[in-house]
Amino acid sequence: MWMLADSSGYCLNFEIYTGKVGNEVEQNLGARVVKNMTFEIGNKNHKVLFDNFFAGVPLMEELRQQNLYACGTVNSTRKNLPKFKTDKELKRGDFDWYSSNTGLAAVKWRDRRSVHLLSNYHNPSSSTEVKRKEKDGMQVQVPCPIMLRDYNKNMSFVDKFDQLRATYGIDRKSHK
């Protein structure tokens, strides 16, 4: 089930995935789902966050044209992404970024593993600090892009919906 939820965990829109239609495999399923889910809130300057299944450069640019601010993790092998520095060139806390003339920002941040992000409203050079534990147990402050902090802070709204729904579960048992 695909779902769009707001910050309070309220379900704004949902769609039940019924599989492929016909014998053809659908191209750009993630982008289609995001466009369907956000159709009602277009041109209202909302922020939309999603994970790497949905994110891609063409989708981000299209959402920007609809005055929807979008941010999300992205698979490093997606088309149209810039060539970032290699993992060996980045140490923990370093990040490499690019911005396009269409207002799109792409960031690669190195923690224990690399995280790739796309945003159409963040400044890619802005950073903050996050706490991380070292192998010896000490906590250290590590530089982190602001877009990742915002993504982590706001990504759990569908989870919040699931948590609220679970408290009011109804059993519907039947006998054949």
ChimeraX attribute file (.defattr): number of C-alpha atoms within 10 A of each C-alpha:
attribute: neighborCount
match mode: 1-to-1
recipient: residues
	/A:1	7
	/A:2	13
	/A:3	16
	/A:4	20
	/A:5	20
	/A:6	17
	/A:7	13
	/A:8	11
	/A:9	18
	/A:10	16
	/A:11	16
	/A:12	13
	/A:13	15
	/A:14	14
	/A:15	12
	/A:16	8
	/A:17	9
	/A:18	7
	/A:19	8
	/A:20	10
	/A:21	8
	/A:22	7
	/A:23	6
	/A:24	7
	/A:25	10
	/A:26	12
	/A:27	8
	/A:28	12
	/A:29	12
	/A:30	18
	/A:31	18
	/A:32	13
	/A:33	17
	/A:34	20
	/A:35	14
	/A:36	12
	/A:37	19
	/A:38	18
	/A:39	12
	/A:40	11
	/A:41	15
	/A:42	17
	/A:43	15
	/A:44	11
	/A:45	13
	/A:46	12
	/A:47	15
	/A:48	21
	/A:49	21
	/A:50	19
	/A:51	15
	/A:52	16
	/A:53	14
	/A:54	20
	/A:55	24
	/A:56	23
	/A:57	18
	/A:58	12
	/A:59	18
	/A:60	26
	/A:61	18
	/A:62	14
	/A:63	19
	/A:64	21
	/A:65	14
	/A:66	16
	/A:67	16
	/A:68	22
	/A:69	22
	/A:70	24
	/A:71	27
	/A:72	27
	/A:73	24
	/A:74	24
	/A:75	18
	/A:76	16
	/A:77	7
	/A:78	12
	/A:79	10
	/A:80	9
	/A:81	17
	/A:82	14
	/A:83	11
	/A:84	18
	/A:85	12
	/A:86	11
	/A:87	14
	/A:88	7
	/A:89	9
	/A:90	17
	/A:91	14
	/A:92	15
	/A:93	18
	/A:94	17
	/A:95	23
	/A:96	18
	/A:97	20
	/A:98	16
	/A:99	18
	/A:100	10
	/A:101	6
	/A:102	11
	/A:103	14
	/A:104	21
	/A:105	23
	/A:106	26
	/A:107	25
	/A:108	26
	/A:109	24
	/A:110	22
	/A:111	17
	/A:112	10
	/A:113	9
	/A:114	18
	/A:115	16
	/A:116	21
	/A:117	26
	/A:118	29
	/A:119	30
	/A:120	27
	/A:121	17
	/A:122	21
	/A:123	17
	/A:124	23
	/A:125	15
	/A:126	11
	/A:127	15
	/A:128	13
	/A:129	14
	/A:130	14
	/A:131	12
	/A:132	15
	/A:133	11
	/A:134	9
	/A:135	7
	/A:136	6
	/A:137	8
	/A:138	9
	/A:139	12
	/A:140	12
	/A:141	12
	/A:142	15
	/A:143	19
	/A:144	21
	/A:145	25
	/A:146	17
	/A:147	26
	/A:148	23
	/A:149	14
	/A:150	14
	/A:151	20
	/A:152	12
	/A:153	10
	/A:154	16
	/A:155	18
	/A:156	17
	/A:157	20
	/A:158	20
	/A:159	12
	/A:160	18
	/A:161	19
	/A:162	14
	/A:163	12
	/A:164	14
	/A:165	13
	/A:166	10
	/A:167	8
	/A:168	8
	/A:169	8
	/A:170	8
	/A:171	6
	/A:172	5
	/A:173	5
	/A:174	5
	/A:175	3
	/A:176	2
